[in-house]
Amino acid sequence: GFPRQAPPPHVPPGPDPFGSRARPSPAQPPPHQPLPPVSAGSAMTRAKALKVLGLVPAQPVNPQDLRRAYRQQAMRWHPDRPQNHVRKEEAKRRFQEVRSAFEFLQSCLEPLKLCQGDRKS
């Protein structure tokens, strides 16, 4: 058989220097970087909308991926979710950002549907 290796030395608790690859438990939302607030006057861009929904800007977006990302983020940030009760204002703001990003990207996809529909007929 293989020679037995010694167990690794004890690592003191603290931040993982290599980044944790473990998935967070569903009871607690994963840690996040706070997004700058989207004011009513600030224009939504495609890159900003994709970032809010957790999509990669370099890849094309289809309606199924857009809906899936929206539902995932909407469930995560809905203000009525118990894990968001502590930070209700942030959850409300983030939920509104998610919704406006989804509506923006959906409106960008509408002309594509019309073009594709014209080609088929």
C-alpha positions as a LaTeX table, in Angstrom:
\begin{tabular}{lrrr}
\hline
Residue & $x$ (\AA) & $y$ (\AA) & $z$ (\AA) \\
\hline
Gly1 & 0.00 & 0.00 & 0.00 \\
Phe2 & 0.84 & 3.63 & 0.17 \\
Pro3 & 2.92 & 5.06 & 3.01 \\
Arg4 & 0.80 & 6.94 & 5.52 \\
Gln5 & 1.27 & 10.70 & 5.61 \\
Ala6 & 1.31 & 12.70 & 8.78 \\
Pro7 & $-1.80$ & 14.82 & 9.38 \\
Pro8 & $-1.37$ & 18.50 & 8.54 \\
Pro9 & $-0.35$ & 20.78 & 11.40 \\
His10 & $-3.13$ & 22.58 & 13.22 \\
Val11 & $-4.16$ & 25.76 & 11.44 \\
Pro12 & $-5.43$ & 28.50 & 13.76 \\
Pro13 & $-8.96$ & 29.70 & 13.05 \\
Gly14 & $-9.19$ & 32.81 & 10.96 \\
Pro15 & $-9.56$ & 33.82 & 7.35 \\
Asp16 & $-8.72$ & 31.03 & 4.93 \\
Pro17 & $-5.67$ & 32.24 & 2.96 \\
Phe18 & $-6.69$ & 30.16 & $-0.07$ \\
Gly19 & $-10.35$ & 31.13 & $-0.08$ \\
Ser20 & $-13.01$ & 28.74 & 1.03 \\
Arg21 & $-14.46$ & 26.55 & $-1.68$ \\
Ala22 & $-17.19$ & 25.26 & 0.61 \\
Arg23 & $-20.71$ & 26.33 & $-0.28$ \\
Pro24 & $-22.43$ & 28.46 & 2.36 \\
Ser25 & $-25.31$ & 26.87 & 4.21 \\
Pro26 & $-28.75$ & 27.86 & 2.92 \\
Ala27 & $-29.70$ & 29.27 & 6.33 \\
Gln28 & $-27.24$ & 32.14 & 5.95 \\
Pro29 & $-26.78$ & 34.09 & 2.73 \\
Pro30 & $-23.24$ & 33.98 & 1.36 \\
Pro31 & $-20.97$ & 36.93 & 2.12 \\
His32 & $-21.14$ & 39.64 & $-0.50$ \\
Gln33 & $-19.46$ & 42.80 & $-1.54$ \\
Pro34 & $-21.78$ & 45.76 & $-1.05$ \\
Leu35 & $-22.85$ & 47.27 & $-4.35$ \\
Pro36 & $-22.97$ & 51.01 & $-4.76$ \\
Pro37 & $-26.57$ & 52.17 & $-4.53$ \\
Val38 & $-28.38$ & 52.62 & $-7.82$ \\
Ser39 & $-30.08$ & 55.99 & $-7.73$ \\
Ala40 & $-33.10$ & 56.81 & $-9.84$ \\
Gly41 & $-30.97$ & 59.15 & $-11.96$ \\
Ser42 & $-28.19$ & 56.64 & $-12.65$ \\
Ala43 & $-28.48$ & 54.85 & $-15.97$ \\
Met44 & $-28.43$ & 51.07 & $-15.94$ \\
Thr45 & $-25.86$ & 49.61 & $-18.30$ \\
Arg46 & $-25.71$ & 46.06 & $-19.65$ \\
Ala47 & $-22.52$ & 45.32 & $-17.71$ \\
Lys48 & $-23.99$ & 46.68 & $-14.46$ \\
Ala49 & $-27.23$ & 44.73 & $-14.94$ \\
Leu50 & $-25.37$ & 41.49 & $-15.65$ \\
Lys51 & $-23.19$ & 42.01 & $-12.57$ \\
Val52 & $-26.23$ & 42.58 & $-10.34$ \\
Leu53 & $-27.73$ & 39.31 & $-11.59$ \\
Gly54 & $-24.44$ & 37.44 & $-11.21$ \\
Leu55 & $-23.98$ & 36.79 & $-14.94$ \\
Val56 & $-20.73$ & 37.03 & $-16.91$ \\
Pro57 & $-20.69$ & 40.11 & $-19.19$ \\
Ala58 & $-18.46$ & 38.44 & $-21.82$ \\
Gln59 & $-20.98$ & 35.67 & $-22.55$ \\
Pro60 & $-24.21$ & 36.04 & $-24.54$ \\
Val61 & $-27.38$ & 35.91 & $-22.45$ \\
Asn62 & $-30.41$ & 33.86 & $-23.44$ \\
Pro63 & $-33.87$ & 34.32 & $-21.89$ \\
Gln64 & $-33.63$ & 31.09 & $-19.85$ \\
Asp65 & $-30.32$ & 32.10 & $-18.22$ \\
Leu66 & $-31.70$ & 35.57 & $-17.54$ \\
Arg67 & $-34.84$ & 34.20 & $-15.85$ \\
Arg68 & $-32.82$ & 31.68 & $-13.82$ \\
Ala69 & $-30.38$ & 34.35 & $-12.59$ \\
Tyr70 & $-33.24$ & 36.72 & $-11.76$ \\
Arg71 & $-35.13$ & 34.11 & $-9.74$ \\
Gln72 & $-31.99$ & 33.11 & $-7.87$ \\
Gln73 & $-31.09$ & 36.69 & $-6.91$ \\
Ala74 & $-34.71$ & 37.66 & $-6.20$ \\
Met75 & $-35.05$ & 34.72 & $-3.79$ \\
Arg76 & $-31.75$ & 35.63 & $-2.18$ \\
Trp77 & $-32.58$ & 39.31 & $-1.63$ \\
His78 & $-36.37$ & 39.29 & $-1.10$ \\
Pro79 & $-37.05$ & 41.48 & 1.98 \\
Asp80 & $-39.62$ & 38.98 & 3.33 \\
Arg81 & $-37.04$ & 36.17 & 3.60 \\
Pro82 & $-36.21$ & 35.45 & 7.27 \\
Gln83 & $-32.44$ & 35.72 & 6.75 \\
Asn84 & $-32.93$ & 39.28 & 5.43 \\
His85 & $-34.95$ & 40.54 & 8.41 \\
Val86 & $-31.83$ & 41.84 & 10.13 \\
Arg87 & $-30.81$ & 43.91 & 7.10 \\
Lys88 & $-34.22$ & 44.82 & 5.72 \\
Glu89 & $-33.18$ & 48.12 & 4.10 \\
Glu90 & $-30.23$ & 46.57 & 2.26 \\
Ala91 & $-32.38$ & 43.64 & 1.15 \\
Lys92 & $-35.05$ & 46.02 & $-0.17$ \\
Arg93 & $-32.46$ & 48.06 & $-2.08$ \\
Arg94 & $-30.75$ & 44.99 & $-3.53$ \\
Phe95 & $-34.10$ & 43.41 & $-4.49$ \\
Gln96 & $-35.05$ & 46.59 & $-6.35$ \\
Glu97 & $-31.66$ & 46.57 & $-8.13$ \\
Val98 & $-32.20$ & 42.95 & $-9.16$ \\
Arg99 & $-35.65$ & 43.74 & $-10.49$ \\
Ser100 & $-34.53$ & 46.79 & $-12.46$ \\
Ala101 & $-31.55$ & 44.87 & $-13.88$ \\
Phe102 & $-33.85$ & 42.05 & $-15.00$ \\
Glu103 & $-36.32$ & 44.46 & $-16.61$ \\
Phe104 & $-33.47$ & 46.31 & $-18.35$ \\
Leu105 & $-31.94$ & 43.12 & $-19.78$ \\
Gln106 & $-35.35$ & 41.75 & $-20.72$ \\
Ser107 & $-36.07$ & 44.91 & $-22.70$ \\
Cys108 & $-32.71$ & 44.49 & $-24.45$ \\
Leu109 & $-33.70$ & 40.94 & $-25.47$ \\
Glu110 & $-37.12$ & 41.97 & $-26.85$ \\
Pro111 & $-35.73$ & 43.45 & $-30.10$ \\
Leu112 & $-33.79$ & 40.21 & $-30.59$ \\
Lys113 & $-37.00$ & 38.18 & $-30.30$ \\
Leu114 & $-38.67$ & 40.41 & $-32.87$ \\
Cys115 & $-35.71$ & 40.04 & $-35.24$ \\
Gln116 & $-35.65$ & 36.26 & $-34.80$ \\
Gly117 & $-39.41$ & 36.09 & $-35.33$ \\
Asp118 & $-39.10$ & 38.11 & $-38.55$ \\
Arg119 & $-36.45$ & 35.71 & $-39.86$ \\
Lys120 & $-38.62$ & 32.64 & $-39.27$ \\
Ser121 & $-41.61$ & 33.97 & $-41.20$ \\
\hline
\end{tabular}
